[in-house]
Amino acid sequence: MRLYYALCFLCVCSISACREAKTTNDETINLQEYESKLDQSDELSDKEQELRQLELDLQQKEEELSRQELSTPDPQIIEPEPPRATISGGLTGDYPEASKQLLTANELRYTSKEVLVIMRNEIFARHGYIFKRADLHNHFAKKSWYNPQHSDVSHLLTQVEKDNIRLIKAFEDL
């Protein structure tokens, strides 16, 4: 009988020990999962901090570029000369050089399409061309020197003006 009690006691002890081991294993597993989650959280936190730092760096660079753009004119943009009513030789308009001298590609390279259209059509306007396009008619009608009187001025154009018209048109079409 003692043997029976001893066996029962050993069984109870081993069952109890197994339960404790299982609980310890579960706790160990839970602890490992927790530590893994903490590591992942730390990694995310590190990555979030790195991302924030990159965003701050980017914002600083944008501000620097903005300040540079405001303080430094763009060398590629050539602003047109201010409007002139008349220059020597009796030529009138904002771009009288288009009728006076041959223009070069370098002079036109960074000129906007809108300015090129006005520059080219000013040559015609200077000879009194009557514009059919409303925008050009309205633009030149505001000029004191513009006197519309011809529907065709090709016979009035000089060779310099014809060459400049071709060159300006080529840059408009780019």
Protein Blocks (a to p, Z undefined) as FASTA:
>chain_A
ZZmmmmmmmmmmmmmmmmmmmmmmmmmmmmmmmmmmmmmmmmmmmmmmmmmmmmmmmmmm
mmmmmmmmmmpccfkbccdddddfbdghhiacjklmlmmpccdfklmmmgcfklmmmmmm
mmmmmnopacfblklmmmmmmpmklccfbfbfklmpcfklmmmmmmmmmmmmZZ
